[in-house]
Amino acid sequence: MKVRQKKIVYILVALAALGIAVGLVLYALKSNISLYFTPTQVFNQEAPQGRSFRMGGLVEVGSVKRQSDGLTVHFNVTDTAKSMPVVYKGFLPDLFKEGKGVVVHGKIETGNVFHADEVLAKHDENYVAPEAEYAMKQAAKGQSTVNAASSVNESSTK
């Protein structure tokens, strides 16, 4: 082989290795991505079925019910248009309160109930994540969004 042909072979091998590495990274990230949805999107079946995702909104006033075991809590998350029942077993954050913002991580199980593995409470009374604010405004208008994050990105570019 000539020197020029060797260089071309090396370049092609390097590009193939780079392509394989990028493919493996994307495949690994695909299983770890946790998308954000509102209760309206969950009711419209836009959320993934049988896979973990994040759902955010407000803790519905009067919906928090604690079981006698001291760990299991039932409450509803609302985006002012729809409300989704949530079950969580564990210690709730100190800032968890009715009428305040919350993001829960888990998945939908039997009876259309969201079983949360993690509950995150809003840390500042004045701050609302742009995705959550936009999604709640859309839900109040009776509209459905495919993905709150992508919708916010679209609206911020206008």
Secondary structure, 3 states (H helix, E strand, C coil): CCHHHHHHHHHHHHHHHHHHHHHHHHHHHHHHCCCEECHHHHHCCCCCCCCCEEEEEEECCCCCEECCCCCEEEEEEECCCCEEEEEEECCCCCCCCCCCEEEEEEEEEHHHEEEEEEEEECCCCCCCCHHHHHHHHHHHCCCCCCCHHHHHHHHHCC
